[in-house]
């Protein structure tokens, strides 16, 4: 009796009972729906901006401004996405940006020119990330407490360095990056840096062992440890990465504002966490999406721009952001319950 060989199937399909959709396809479908939903929200905001203030909002310079402003908090959000995906949190990112920006704009630092400012900003960010990582990974401190302590310490040190004054940047090489002559095909250099950080972040999270370990630690740290992952070292690396992103963001902010202030980065931690959450990153860890986080940043930045152009009160803007965050968390809970 002749037997007919069944056609080859994907290995994931063989794990799924007959008549049921494989789990990975369901996850992919939900991720795609989230991305499309965020794109829909962003498109709706663009329409609202175009209808309410067509001449101002759709002007090329305004769109460049939106992207430029999104670049600073966007770089911070990329680092935050990695930390949250691992099941951690970093409340100190805004304070680290402030400290890095004022340390990099002191008179002594500016004497070393462009390289000195960039190097100092990145080094301070890495240093703060190292302290956070050591306290959490090897000191056994809860991420909330450790990063809260860093928030207070970094803000205090930034205030001490500046004595409450604004430090003006006098290095032409830094200031020129914020001028229109430095735009590449109409794209500001800050946006190009943001795009590069986003691409690298996506590749690391989705295409490397480091990214898979990050997701594993966030999903179940004990299981990850039993699988041979050095959980403590992984967490140390993640907070170093977050600090690095803060250092880069501090340099971008210096270029954007032409100064260093102890008030820089105010509430960046909340904006970064909110952008990551509405983008689809689970606050409990185990799932993260760089694409969603970037779309979240663009949504919040566009909302801010629309409110500013229409002369609306900032309190209404905060209420709108809060409503978006609540809606995103409710959607996440519903998605998780159907998984």
C-alpha positions in Angstrom: 0.0 0.0 0.0 1.5 3.3 -1.1 2.1 5.9 1.6 2.1 9.5 0.7 4.7 11.7 2.5 3.2 14.7 4.2 4.6 18.0 3.1 7.4 19.5 5.4 6.2 21.9 8.0 7.9 24.6 9.9 9.4 23.3 13.2 7.2 25.7 15.2 4.1 24.4 13.5 4.8 20.9 14.6 4.6 22.0 18.2 1.1 23.3 17.8 -2.0 21.1 18.1 -3.9 20.5 14.9 -6.3 23.3 14.1 -4.6 25.9 16.3 -2.4 28.8 15.2 1.3 28.4 16.4 2.2 30.6 19.3 4.9 32.5 17.5 2.4 33.5 14.8 0.1 34.8 17.4 2.8 36.9 18.9 3.9 38.2 15.6 0.3 39.2 14.7 -0.1 41.0 18.0 3.2 42.9 17.5 2.1 43.8 14.0 -1.3 45.1 15.3 0.4 47.2 18.0 2.7 48.8 15.5 -0.1 49.5 13.1 -2.2 50.9 16.0 0.7 53.3 17.0 1.1 54.3 13.4 -2.6 55.0 13.2 -2.4 57.2 16.3 0.6 59.1 14.9 -1.2 59.6 11.6 -4.3 60.9 13.4 -2.2 63.4 15.3 -0.6 64.6 12.1 -4.1 65.1 10.7 -5.2 67.0 13.8 -2.1 69.2 13.6 -2.6 69.8 9.9 -6.2 70.8 10.4 -5.8 73.0 13.5 -2.6 74.7 12.4 -2.0 73.8 8.7 0.6 76.5 8.0 2.6 76.1 11.1 2.4 72.4 11.8 3.1 71.2 8.3 5.9 73.6 7.8 9.2 71.8 7.1 11.0 73.6 9.9 8.4 72.6 12.4 8.5 68.9 11.4 12.3 69.1 11.6 11.9 70.6 15.1 9.6 67.8 16.2 12.1 65.2 15.0 15.0 67.0 16.7 13.2 67.3 20.0 12.2 63.6 19.8 15.9 62.7 19.2 17.1 63.5 22.7 14.4 61.6 24.7 14.3 59.0 22.0 17.9 58.0 22.6 17.1 57.7 26.4 14.1 55.6 25.6 16.1 53.1 23.6 18.2 52.4 26.7 15.2 52.4 28.9 13.5 49.8 26.7 16.4 47.4 27.3 16.2 47.9 31.1 12.4 47.4 31.3 12.6 44.4 29.0 15.0 42.8 31.5 12.4 43.4 34.3 14.2 46.5 35.7 13.6 50.2 35.9 15.7 53.3 35.7 14.4 56.4 37.4 17.7 58.2 37.2 17.9 58.8 33.4 16.8 62.4 33.5 19.2 63.3 36.4 22.1 61.5 34.6 21.4 63.6 31.4 21.5 66.7 33.6 24.7 65.7 35.3 26.4 64.7 32.0 25.4 67.9 30.3 26.7 70.3 33.0 29.9 68.3 33.6 30.6 68.4 29.9 30.0 72.1 29.6 32.2 73.4 32.4 34.9 75.9 31.4 37.7 73.3 32.1 36.0 70.7 29.9 35.3 73.1 27.0 39.0 73.9 26.8 39.4 70.4 25.2 36.9 71.3 22.4 34.4 69.1 20.7 36.1 65.8 21.6 36.3 66.8 25.3 32.6 67.6 25.6 31.5 64.5 23.8 33.9 62.2 25.8 32.9 63.7 29.1 29.2 63.4 28.5 29.5 59.8 27.5 31.9 59.0 30.3 29.7 60.5 33.0 26.7 58.6 31.6 28.7 55.3 31.7 29.9 56.1 35.2 26.4 56.6 36.6 25.2 53.5 34.7 28.1 51.5 36.3 27.1 52.6 39.8 23.5 51.7 39.2 24.5 48.3 37.7 26.8 47.4 40.6 24.3 48.4 43.2 21.5 46.4 41.6 23.4 43.4 40.1 26.0 42.8 42.8 24.7 44.9 45.8 21.3 43.3 45.7 19.4 46.6 45.8 16.0 46.9 44.2 16.2 48.8 40.9 13.6 51.3 42.1 15.6 52.3 45.2 19.0 52.2 43.6 18.0 54.4 40.6 16.0 56.7 42.9 19.1 57.3 45.0 21.1 58.0 41.8 18.4 60.5 40.7 18.8 62.5 43.9 22.6 62.3 43.9 23.0 63.2 40.3 20.6 66.2 40.5 22.4 67.4 43.6 25.8 67.1 42.0 24.6 68.9 38.9 23.3 71.7 41.0 26.6 71.9 42.9 28.7 72.0 39.7 26.6 74.8 38.1 25.7 76.7 41.4 22.3 77.2 39.8 23.7 79.0 36.7 23.4 78.2 33.0 26.7 77.1 31.4 27.0 78.5 27.9 28.8 76.5 25.3 31.4 78.4 23.3 32.8 75.6 21.2 32.0 76.3 17.6 32.2 72.7 16.5 29.4 71.8 18.9 27.2 74.8 18.1 27.5 74.3 14.4 25.8 70.9 14.6 22.6 72.7 15.6 22.7 75.0 12.6 20.8 74.4 9.3 24.1 74.4 7.3 25.0 71.1 9.0 21.7 69.4 7.9 22.2 66.3 5.6 19.6 66.4 2.8 17.4 68.4 5.1 17.8 66.1 8.0 19.3 67.5 11.3 22.4 65.7 12.6 20.6 65.0 15.9 17.9 63.0 14.0 20.6 61.0 12.2 22.2 60.1 15.5 18.8 59.1 16.9 18.2 56.9 13.8 21.5 55.2 14.2 21.0 54.5 17.9 17.5 53.1 17.0 18.8 50.8 14.3 21.6 49.6 16.5 19.2 49.1 19.4 16.8 47.1 17.2 19.6 44.9 15.9 21.0 44.2 19.4 17.6 43.4 20.9 16.3 41.3 18.1 19.3 39.8 16.3 22.0 39.1 19.0 22.6 36.8 21.9 22.7 39.9 24.2 19.1 40.7 23.2 17.9 37.1 23.8 19.5 37.1 27.2 17.9 40.4 28.0 14.4 39.0 27.2 15.2 35.7 29.1 16.2 37.6 32.2 13.1 39.7 32.1 10.8 36.7 31.5 12.2 34.5 34.3 15.5 35.4 35.9 15.8 32.1 37.8 15.2 30.1 34.6 17.7 32.2 32.8 20.3 31.5 35.5 19.6 27.7 35.3 20.1 28.0 31.5 23.6 29.3 32.1 23.1 33.0 31.8 25.1 35.2 34.2 22.1 37.2 35.3 24.1 39.7 37.4 26.5 40.5 34.7 23.7 40.9 32.2 22.0 43.4 34.4 25.2 45.3 34.9 25.6 45.5 31.1 22.0 46.8 30.7 22.5 49.6 33.2 25.8 50.5 31.5 23.8 50.6 28.2 21.2 52.9 29.8 24.0 55.2 31.1 25.6 55.3 27.6 22.3 56.3 26.0 22.0 59.1 28.7 25.5 60.3 27.9 24.7 60.5 24.2 21.4 62.2 24.9 23.2 64.8 27.1 25.5 65.6 24.2 22.5 66.0 21.8 20.8 68.3 24.4 24.0 70.4 24.6 23.9 70.8 20.8 20.2 71.6 20.8 20.3 74.2 23.6 23.8 75.4 23.4 24.2 75.2 27.2 24.3 72.9 30.2 21.8 73.3 33.0 21.1 71.4 36.2 17.4 71.3 35.2 18.1 69.5 32.0 16.3 66.1 31.5 13.5 67.0 33.8 10.9 64.2 33.9 12.8 62.3 31.1 12.4 59.2 33.2 8.6 59.4 33.1 8.6 60.2 29.4 10.9 57.4 28.5 9.0 54.8 30.6 5.7 56.0 29.2 7.0 55.8 25.6 8.3 52.3 26.1 5.0 51.1 27.7 2.7 52.5 25.0 5.0 51.0 22.5 4.4 47.5 23.8 7.3 46.9 26.2 6.0 45.0 29.2 6.6 46.8 32.5 7.0 43.4 34.2 9.7 42.4 31.7 10.1 39.6 29.2 9.1 41.6 26.1 10.4 44.7 24.5 10.1 46.5 21.2 12.4 49.3 20.0 10.1 50.1 17.1 7.2 50.6 19.4 9.2 52.7 21.8 10.3 55.0 19.1 6.7 55.4 17.8 5.7 56.2 21.4 8.3 59.0 21.6 7.1 60.4 18.3 3.5 60.4 19.5 4.3 62.2 22.7 6.5 64.7 21.0 3.9 65.4 18.3 1.3 65.9 21.1 3.5 68.4 22.8 4.1 70.3 19.5 0.4 70.4 18.7 -0.5 71.8 22.1 2.2 74.4 21.9 1.1 75.6 18.4 -2.5 75.8 19.6 -1.5 77.7 22.8 -3.2 75.0 25.0 -2.3 74.7 28.7 0.4 72.2 29.7 -1.9 70.7 32.3 -4.3 69.5 29.6 -1.3 68.1 27.7 -0.3 66.1 30.8 -3.9 64.8 31.2 -3.9 63.6 27.5 -0.5 61.8 28.0 -1.8 60.2 31.2 -4.9 59.0 29.4 -2.8 57.4 26.6 -0.6 55.6 29.2 -3.6 54.2 31.0 -5.1 53.0 27.7 -1.9 51.4 26.7 -1.5 49.5 30.0 -5.1 48.3 29.7 -4.5 47.0 26.2 -1.4 45.2 27.5 -3.3 43.5 30.3 -6.0 42.4 27.8 -3.4 41.1 25.4 -1.6 39.2 28.2 -4.8 37.6 29.4 -5.5 36.2 25.9 -1.9 34.8 25.4 
